[in-house]
């Protein structure tokens, strides 16, 4: 990240992202999505982490609201993926540490 790109990220945006990432289950969700390198459903993530679908959905909303993830819904199924551009812009190199 260069100085010009870094200046486009506000302190409020950084604080919101760090607050969302301060929850261990959210970090685990990010790790599962990063390792999968594809969209996953709430059920798939919940199964891997041994947490309920509703808990995954709750945490995923927090991640989506700060721009770290994408949600695509088909009928009743939500597909979750990382928003790589946000990580590249705000937290370059972070995903590789997982």
N, C-alpha and C positions, 0 to 999 in steps of 0.2 A: 504494500500500500504506500503510495507516495503522499507527500504533504497536501497536495491539491485534493486528492481523494479523501484523505482523513478529515479535511475541513468540512466535507459535506455531511459528516455524521455528527449529529448534535449530541450534547451531553445527556439530554432527556432520552434520546433513542438508546444510547449506550446503557443508561441506568435501567431502562425498561427491559432490555435484553438480558442484562446481568441479573436482574430480579427474577426473570423467568427461568434462567439457567441455575438459579440458586437452589432449586428443588431437585433432589436426587432422582426421582422418577422421571423428571423431564430430561435430565442428562442421559439416563438409560434409554429413553425413547429416541433421543438424537443418535445415540450410539447404534441402536438396532437399525434405524433407518440408514445411517451412513454405511454400516457393514453390509446391509442388504443391497444397496445401490439400485433400488427400485421402489416403486410404490408398495405400501403394505396397508392392510386393513387394520382397524382398531382391534379386531379379534386376533389377527396374526401377532400384533405387537403384544397384546395382553397375554397371549399364550406363551410367548417367548419370555416375558418378564414375570409371569405368574401374578398378574393383576387383572382386575375386572375390566371389561370393555368400557363401562361407564367411567372408570377411573382414568383409563387411557384417553377417552374423549375429553374429559375435564382438563387434563394436562395438555392435550393437544390444542385445545382452544387457546390456552395461555401462550403456547408457542406460536400459534398462527397469528394471534393479535400483535405480536412484536415482530412479525415478518420472518420468522425462522423456518416456517413450514408452509406447505400448500395442502389444501384439502380439495379433493374432487369427489363429488357424490354421484353415485349411480344407483337409482332407486333408493333402497334403505342402507346401502353400503357406502361407507366413507373410505376413500383411498388417501393415504397420507404420504407425503414426500418432503424432503428437505428443500428449502429455497436456497440453493447454492449461492446465488448472487448476494444475498444478505451476508452469509458467512464470509464470502470473498471480500466484501466491502467493509464489514465491521470487525470481523474476527478472522483475519487471514491466518491460515495454518492451524486453527483450532481443531477442526475435524480430524486432522492427522494425529492429534494427541490422544484421541479416544481409543 
